């Protein structure tokens, strides 16, 4: 079944390439979309359902995973391998003309 659909997709692609009228192009594009939908439907029926992802235990995370999580601003509960960014670099604020802006938020001007 899959091979037949792929063969038909190739034929529709060729027909679309040689079409001279915009409405013919659209017609072949629509046919390809429908064939791709059939392929997806066929694949989803063949693939067993996947169990929902559960929250990973921080103790089982690799060092690379913990580092990536730290770099993205998250934390693994119970793990403090390196100090947080705010602890590493002191906050540097600049003086503004009015002395009012440049707060902690990106939107403080």
N, C-alpha and C positions, 0 to 999 in steps of 0.2 A: 504494500500500500504506500509506504513512504517513498519508495523509488519511483512509483508511478506519479506521485504528486510532484516530486522533484523534476521529473522529466517534463511534466506539464508546465511547471514554473519556467523551465528553460525555454520551452516553446513560446510561452507568453512573453517572456523577456525579448526573444527575437522578434516576435510580432510587434511589440511595443517599439523596439529600435527602428523598425522599418516603416512604422506608421507615419503617414504624412499629415493627417488631420488631427487637430487637438482633441476632438471627441474620441477618436480611435485610441489615442494615447491614454486618455482617461479610462476608457473601457478596459484596456489591457492591464492598466495599473490596478483597477478594481478587481479584476480576475486574479491577479497575483496576490492581492491582499487577502482575498477569500481563500486561496490555496494555502497561503502561509497560516491563516487561521485554522485550516484543517490540519496542517502539520503540528501546530501547537496543541490542538485538541487531541491529536493522536499521541503526542509525546506525554501530555499530562495524564492520559489514561494509562500509559505504560509505566509511569513513575509512581512508586508507592508514596503515600503521604509521609511527609517528614514531621517528626515530633517537634513541637515548639521549642525554641532555644530556651534553656534555663539559665539563670544567672550563674556565672562561673565562680567557683570558690576561689577567693584571692590566694589561698595557700597553694593552689595547683597552677597558678599563673607562672609562666616563665619570666625570666629577668627581662627579656625583650618586650614581653607583653606589659609588664609593669612600667617599663621605661616609656613605652608608647602611650600608655594611659596617663602617665605623669606629664608627658609633653603636650597632651591634648587637654590638660587642665583637670583631669579626673584624679581619683585616688583609689587605691585598693585598700579597703578597710584593714587595719592592723599592720599595714606595711608602710614604713617610712624609711626606705633605703637611702634617699637623699633629701636634703632640705628642699622645701617648696621654693618656687621662683621668688616669691615675695620675701622669703627669708634670706635668699642668696644675694639679691641686689636691692640696696636701699632705694626707696622711692625718690626720684629726682624731680622736683617741681621747679618750674621756671617762674620768674617774676613777670607779671603782666603789667600793662600800662595802668590798668585800673585796680590791680591787686586783688581782683575778685575771682577771676577765672582760674583755669588750670587745676581743676579738682581731680578726684579719683576717677571720674567717669570720662569716657571718650567724648561725651557730649557736653562736658563743662568747658566752655571757651573762655 
